[in-house]
């Protein structure tokens, strides 16, 4: 498939219902359909995320959540396939969209987009630094190794997503999470 055909496919997908797009993507990922070699998955995720955030009107919550599921599924897929740095970027996009949708529509346990525990667990499961270490290193981050600075920045980026949930009133943080959030302004 050449670039023109790939772009045409992307445009055709964006004219379809979100549920059909998600079904198509899952068929590609399962090997039931051939994956276009140069297909712009990131472009599809970005366009789906935009649809999720900008689609208003009758039944907009259903449409928004359907497109949000398309976007988060693709971001998660890309995050699993990419290297560490790019993968982190895709996961940040996925979780930020989830947090925005939870802020708009509320939390629903086990929902593919609106499960607040998925976001919280993602934050804690990814920590490569203890809270004590982070508190020790954050004020003096300029003296840290490049890997420590990257880890501190990763924590700050992830705390931004947690902040969306807290600021919207959808999450009341426990003591540990509140302590992490208090560190955010000191992180690089």
N, C-alpha and C positions, 0 to 999 in steps of 0.2 A: 504494500500500500504506500503510495507516494504522499508527499506532504499535502497536496491539494485534496486527495481523497480522504486523508486523515482529518483535515479541517472540515471537509464536507460532512463526515461522520459526526464530528463534534457538534456542528450546527444542527444536524438532524436530531441528535440525542437531546439537545436543549429545547427542541420543539415538542418533545414527547412529555408524557406524564412522568413525574418523578419516580413512581413505583415501577414503571417500565424501564427507566434508566437504571435503577438499582438492580432489577432482575437481569438486565443485559450485562451489567458489570459483574454480577455474581456468576453468571454463566461463563464469562471470559475467565474469571479467576479460578473457576472449577475445571477449566479445560474443555467445557462443552462447546464453546465457541472459540475460534482462533483470535488471539489477541493481536490487534494491529501493532506492528513492530514500533512504529514511531507515533503511536497515538498519544495525544497530549492529556494524560490523566490529571496532571496538576491543573491544567486549564479547565477541565471538566469539574474538578473539585471546587475551584475558585468560582466558577459560574454558578454551580449549585449552591454554594454558600451565599452568593449574592442573591440568588432567588429566595433562599431561606430568610434572609434579612430584609428584603425589599418587597416581597409579594404581599400585598394587602387587598382586602375586599372580602367578598362572601367566602366563608369557610377558609379564611386565610391561615388559621392556626394549623389546620390539617395539611394544607399545601406547604406552608413554611416548614413544618416538622418533617414532611416527606422529603423535601429538598435538603433539609439539614441532615437527614439520615443518609442521603446520597453523598453529600459532601464529607461527613465524618467517616463514612465507610471507605471512601477513596483516600482521604488523608491517612486513615489508619493503615490501609493497604500500602500506600506509598511509604509510610513510616517504617513498616516492617521490612520493606525491600531496600530502603536506602541505607547509606552509611550512618554512623552515629550523629554527625552534625546535621546533615540534611534530614535524617529521620526525626531528630528532635524538633526541627522546624515544622515538619508535617504534623507531628503530635501536638505541638503548641497550637497550630491552626485548628486541629480537631477539637481539642479541649476548650479553646477559647470560644468556638462556635457553640459547643455544648453549654458552656457557662452562660452565654448570651441567651440561648433558647430557654435555659432553666430560669434565668432572670425574667424573661418575658412570659413564660407559660407555667412555671412552677416545676417542682421535682416530682418525678414518678419513678419509684423503684423498679429496676430491671428494664426500663424503657431504653431502647438503643441510643437515644439522644438525651433524654431528660433524667437519667439516673445520676443523682448527685454523688452517690458513693463511688461511682466509677471515676469521677474527677478527683475526689479526695484520695482514694486509693492510689491513683496514678501519681499524685504528688508525693505521697509517702513512700511508695514502692520504688521511686526513682532516686531517692536521696542516697548520695554517696558520701555524705558528710553528716556527722551528728550535729544536733542543735548546739551542743557545747563548742564543738569545733567551729561551727559557723559564727557563733558569737565571739569567739576568740579572733578569728581571721577577718571578719567583716570590717571592723574599724581600721585595720591596717592592711587592707587588701592590696595596696600598692607594693607591699613587701612580700607578697605571696608568689608562688610559682605560677606560671601561665596556666597549668592544669587546675590549680586551686582557684584561680580567678575565673576560669571557664565554669567550674562547678558552682561557684558563688553566683555567677551571672545566670546560670541555668536555674538555680533556686529562685532568684529574683523574677525571672520570666514566668516560672510556674506559680509563684505567689501572686503575680498579677491576675492570673486566672481565678485563684481562690478569692482574691479581693473583689472580683466581679460578683461572685456569689454572696459574699458578706455584705458588700455595699447595696446589693439589691434586696437584702433582707431574707434571702432564701437559705442562708446558712448562718447559724449561730455557732461560731468556732469554739471548740473545747480549749482548755488551757494550753495544751501543746501547740495547737494550730494558731492560737492567739499570740503565743510567744514567737513562733516563726514569722507571723505577719508583722510583729513589732520590729523585726530585724530588717524588713524590706528596704527601708530608706537608707540603711547603711551599706547595702550591697552594691557592687559595681554595676 
